[in-house]
Amino acid sequence: MANVEPSGHRPLTRKKVILAEPRGFCAGVRRAISIVEESLLKYGAPVYVRKEIVHNHYVVRSLQQRGAVFVDSEEDVPEGAVCVFSAHGVSPAVRGNAQDRQLEVIDATCPLVSKVHQEARRFARDGKTILLIGHADHEEVEGTFGEAPDRTVIVESVEAVRELPFPADHPVGYLTQTTLSLDETADIIDALSERFPSLNKPAKDDICYASQNRQNAVKAIAERSDLILVVGSANSSNSIRMVEVAAGLGTRAYLVPEVGDLREEWLTGVDTVGVSAGASAPEILVEQVVDRLGELGYEDIELAQVAVENVVFGLPASLSGATGDTRPVAP
């Protein structure tokens, strides 16, 4: 029932939050966080982690409190120490360096990223040039590129397709960074298909199910919202894509790393706020944002579910008997 003023007045517009579902952690992120936690249980602190295990500062701080030490390179890990590779994957060169340093490596690479690495090796073995759609400075792209650096060209835009120095009959295949938007990659893939009629495709679409689902959920709530808030860190590619998806539909959208980053002036004239979260953002951050919105008058909450996710990725065999909690603690 609508909230109605006394007789003769128009109904009041109730402020509300539309909460997207699915949102937040995907199976790969849950697995990666669990791997660090179970490594701490098995080996004790410190456990070294190459790069951020996932792109969320809250998660990183939480794991640091438990004894994880995050480093930029495997070269920064003491010889013989435990080293976890992040969910974004690493190149063969990194694996070789870790072996030379006799590191106890535990691989938290998302299985969907590992699948892209396998495709890269297959294309390279078949003598094809790999056209890797993605952002050159993203860790996932760096790792995939490293599978066949002499045969891989990173393609970041449709314009870059036009500049490729290959004839139309050149043997090429494309792969994509898993966290891009479907719309973003579709235009590039169309341009590649037009440029190279015999373009080889991956066995299965590289954009991960979680990225697809979260983008679709944002699309579903954007048309009914005056404002979209995406909970996620500024270095989270999939979170940024979600903001861009909403903005592309004409709905104002902002990235909210943590509740303190929510600005009240964004809510001026806003009756309905759509809220979602990137695949590396924990639910506790979403709850804090929704609670803050409630304090600001957005007390009604509607759930908008567009997909059900039942994907679970198992732990490495060396950790399969562990029983830790994958929920980050408050920093």
Long-range contacts (C-beta under 8 A, 24 or more apart in sequence): 13-271, 14-271, 14-299, 14-300, 15-270, 15-271, 15-272, 15-273, 15-297, 15-298, 15-299, 15-300, 16-271, 16-272, 16-273, 16-298, 16-299, 16-300, 16-301, 16-302, 17-272, 17-273, 17-274, 17-275, 17-290, 17-293, 17-294, 17-298, 17-300, 17-301, 17-302, 18-221, 18-224, 18-225, 18-272, 18-273, 18-274, 18-275, 18-302, 18-303, 18-304, 19-275, 19-276, 19-286, 19-290, 19-301, 19-302, 19-303, 19-304, 20-214, 20-217, 20-218, 20-220, 20-221, 20-274, 20-275, 20-276, 20-304, 20-306, 21-217, 21-303, 21-304, 21-305, 21-306, 22-210, 22-213, 22-214, 22-217, 22-305, 22-306, 22-307, 22-308, 22-309, 23-214, 23-217, 23-231, 23-275, 23-276, 23-277, 23-281, 23-286, 24-231, 24-277, 24-278, 24-279, 24-281, 24-282, 24-283, 24-286, 25-279, 25-280, 25-281, 25-282, 25-283, 26-208, 26-209, 26-210, 26-279, 26-309, 26-311, 27-210, 27-309, 27-311, 27-312, 27-313, 28-87, 28-110, 28-111, 28-112, 28-113, 28-208, 28-210, 28-279, 28-313, 29-54, 29-87, 29-110, 29-279, 29-280, 30-313, 30-326, 31-87, 31-108, 31-110, 31-111, 31-313, 31-314, 31-315, 32-86, 32-87, 32-108, 32-110, 33-59, 33-63, 33-326, 33-328, 34-315, 34-322, 34-324, 34-326, 35-84, 35-106, 35-108, 35-315, 35-316, 35-319, 36-63, 36-68, 36-84, 36-108, 37-63, 37-66, 37-322, 37-324, 37-325, 37-326, 38-315, 38-319, 38-322, 38-324, 39-82, 39-84, 39-106, 39-319, 40-66, 40-67, 40-68, 40-324, 41-322, 41-324, 42-318, 42-319, 42-322, 43-82, 43-104, 46-81, 47-82, 47-83, 47-84, 48-76, 48-77, 48-78, 48-81, 48-82, 48-83, 48-84, 49-83, 49-84, 49-86, 50-74, 50-77, 50-83, 50-84, 50-85, 50-86, 50-90, 50-94, 51-86, 51-88, 51-139, 52-86, 52-235, 53-84, 53-86, 53-87, 53-108, 54-86, 54-87, 54-280, 55-88, 55-233, 55-235, 55-236, 55-237, 55-239, 55-280, 56-232, 56-233, 56-236, 56-278, 56-280, 56-281, 56-282, 57-233, 57-257, 57-258, 58-233, 58-257, 58-258, 58-281, 58-282, 58-284, 58-285, 58-328, 58-331, 59-280, 59-282, 59-328, 61-331, 62-328, 62-329, 62-330, 62-331, 63-328, 65-329, 65-331, 66-329, 74-98, 74-101, 74-103, 75-101, 77-101, 77-103, 79-103, 80-104, 82-106, 84-108, 85-109, 86-139, 87-113, 88-113, 88-138, 88-139, 88-140, 88-143, 89-113, 89-114, 89-116, 89-117, 89-139, 89-140, 89-143, 89-144, 90-143, 90-146, 91-142, 91-143, 91-145, 91-146, 91-147, 91-149, 92-146, 92-147, 93-146, 94-143, 94-146, 106-316, 106-318, 106-319, 107-316, 109-143, 110-178, 110-208, 110-313, 111-313, 112-178, 112-206, 112-208, 112-209, 113-140, 113-143, 113-144, 113-178, 115-204, 115-206, 116-144, 116-175, 116-176, 116-178, 116-202, 116-206, 117-143, 117-144, 117-147, 119-173, 119-175, 119-202, 119-203, 119-206, 120-144, 120-147, 120-148, 120-152, 120-175, 121-147, 121-148, 123-148, 123-151, 123-173, 123-175, 123-200, 124-148, 124-151, 126-171, 126-173, 127-171, 128-171, 128-172, 128-173, 128-200, 129-153, 129-166, 129-170, 129-171, 129-172, 129-173, 130-172, 130-173, 130-174, 130-175, 131-155, 131-164, 131-172, 131-173, 131-174, 131-175, 131-192, 132-174, 132-175, 132-176, 132-177, 133-174, 133-175, 133-176, 133-177, 133-180, 133-185, 133-188, 133-189, 134-176, 134-177, 134-180, 135-177, 135-237, 138-177, 138-179, 138-237, 140-177, 140-178, 140-179, 140-237, 141-177, 144-175, 144-177, 155-188, 155-192, 157-188, 158-187, 158-188, 158-191, 161-188, 161-191, 161-192, 161-195, 162-191, 162-195, 164-195, 166-196, 168-195, 168-196, 168-197, 169-198, 170-196, 171-198, 171-200, 172-196, 172-199, 172-200, 173-199, 173-200, 173-201, 173-202, 174-199, 174-200, 174-201, 174-202, 175-202, 175-206, 176-202, 176-205, 176-206, 176-207, 177-206, 177-237, 178-206, 178-207, 178-208, 178-211, 179-207, 179-208, 179-211, 179-237, 179-238, 179-241, 179-279, 180-207, 180-211, 180-237, 180-241, 181-207, 181-211, 181-215, 181-241, 181-244, 181-245, 182-207, 182-212, 182-215, 183-245, 183-248, 184-241, 184-244, 208-279, 209-309, 209-311, 210-238, 210-279, 210-309, 210-311, 211-238, 211-241, 211-279, 213-306, 213-307, 213-309, 214-238, 214-242, 214-276, 214-277, 214-278, 214-279, 215-241, 215-242, 215-245, 216-306, 216-307, 217-276, 217-304, 217-305, 217-306, 217-307, 218-242, 218-245, 218-246, 218-274, 218-276, 219-245, 219-246, 219-249, 220-304, 220-306, 221-274, 221-276, 221-304, 222-246, 222-249, 222-250, 222-251, 222-253, 222-274, 223-249, 223-251, 224-272, 224-274, 224-304, 225-251, 225-272, 225-273, 225-274, 226-251, 226-252, 226-269, 226-270, 226-271, 226-272, 226-273, 227-251, 227-252, 227-253, 227-254, 227-266, 227-267, 227-270, 227-272, 227-273, 227-274, 228-252, 228-253, 228-254, 228-273, 228-274, 228-275, 228-276, 229-253, 229-254, 229-256, 229-262, 229-266, 229-273, 229-274, 229-275, 229-276, 229-289, 230-254, 230-255, 230-256, 230-275, 230-276, 230-277, 230-278, 231-256, 231-257, 231-275, 231-276, 231-277, 231-278, 231-281, 231-285, 231-286, 231-289, 232-256, 232-257, 232-277, 232-278, 232-280, 232-281, 233-257, 233-278, 233-280, 233-281, 236-278, 236-279, 236-280, 236-281, 238-278, 238-279, 238-280, 239-277, 239-278, 239-279, 239-280, 239-281, 242-276, 242-278, 246-274, 256-289, 258-285, 258-288, 259-285, 259-288, 259-289, 259-291, 259-292, 262-289, 262-292, 262-293, 264-296, 267-296, 267-298, 273-298, 274-304, 282-327, 282-328, 284-327, 284-328, 284-330
